[in-house]
Amino acid sequence: MKESETYDYLLGLVKKRRTIRQFKPDPVPDGYVEKIIEVARWAPSGFHTQPWEFVVVKKKEVKDAIVAALEQYAPPITNPARIPTRRSFRDAPVFILLLAEWRAKVGLPGHPEEKNARVTALYNSSLASAFLYMHLAAASLGLASQWYTAASSPDAERTIKAIVGIPEPLAIYDMMVLGYAASTPNPKEVRALDEIIHYDNCGPQDFRTDEEVIADAEKTWAWCMTQH
Ligand SMILES: Cc1cc2nc3c(=O)[nH]c(=O)nc-3n(C[C@H](O)[C@H](O)[C@H](O)COP(=O)(O)O)c2cc1C
């Protein structure tokens, strides 16, 4: 494949990956979950510490218990105008918990024993890279996925860890909801390339004003709520 074709293929896959929040209950084919985690295994991580573990949840009773915990402690943000007709993450056949293995921090420079700000930043970036690889891999297999970040909020995390049996040193980074899409996402609006690229010597005039940031945030909030 020529470089331009590789780039076009990558950009196509990146555009194909969209957050889906309504899932069909149809099962994910055997082997697809392993393919997704195989891609994540090759993600970059701070000092190659690979501070991750993956818990795949497929059993109905375990999924139901996680759904109940999330509904109690970390319900999905929903647009009331859309609720009655909707499926949701509850209907997806697979959840994958991406866990942070904090003990691996001794592989970072200085071999830190405490969880300090630098460790947390490196871990969040490492785990985000693995998580994004998972979502791209899912999209490449024709599957739909959702980040369910609130699974790592304190009460939800404590409850889910107990349900699944995750020992104390490990923490939930995020939960991937995986399955087949029961909805089509709205076209995505992204900021213009010439607005976000800056070269060499920049000054405040090259960046948005406070008012522009707020106006854009109002637009993205409104856009997001059409998806929830
Ligand atoms: C760090 C992060 C956390 C997110 N958490 C959630 C979440 O908890 N629930 C959810 O439905 N979507 C979540 N999303 C998805 C974003 O809302 C979504 O990526 C964004 O609206 C752009 O839409 P797209 O993914 O379809 O391109 C998260 C995305 C990121 C990067």
The ligand as an ORCA input file, in Angstrom:
! r2SCAN-3c Opt
* xyz 0 1
  C     -12.203     11.354     27.584
  C     -13.546     11.059     26.978
  C     -14.598     10.728     27.785
  C     -15.854     10.434     27.250
  N     -16.847     10.012     28.074
  C     -18.037      9.688     27.539
  C     -19.064      9.159     28.370
  O     -18.885      8.965     29.574
  N     -20.257      8.856     27.806
  C     -20.485      9.024     26.471
  O     -21.577      8.727     26.012
  N     -19.519      9.501     25.651
  C     -18.307      9.830     26.150
  N     -17.310     10.284     25.332
  C     -17.585     10.439     23.899
  C     -17.644     11.905     23.455
  O     -18.821     12.503     23.917
  C     -17.539     11.923     21.935
  O     -16.287     11.422     21.562
  C     -17.729     13.303     21.322
  O     -19.015     13.793     21.566
  C     -17.445     13.296     19.822
  O     -18.301     12.363     19.185
  P     -17.750     11.100     18.400
  O     -17.070     10.198     19.365
  O     -18.966     10.475     17.772
  O     -16.763     11.543     17.374
  C     -16.051     10.543     25.851
  C     -14.975     10.856     25.031
  C     -13.728     11.094     25.577
  C     -12.566     11.373     24.661
*
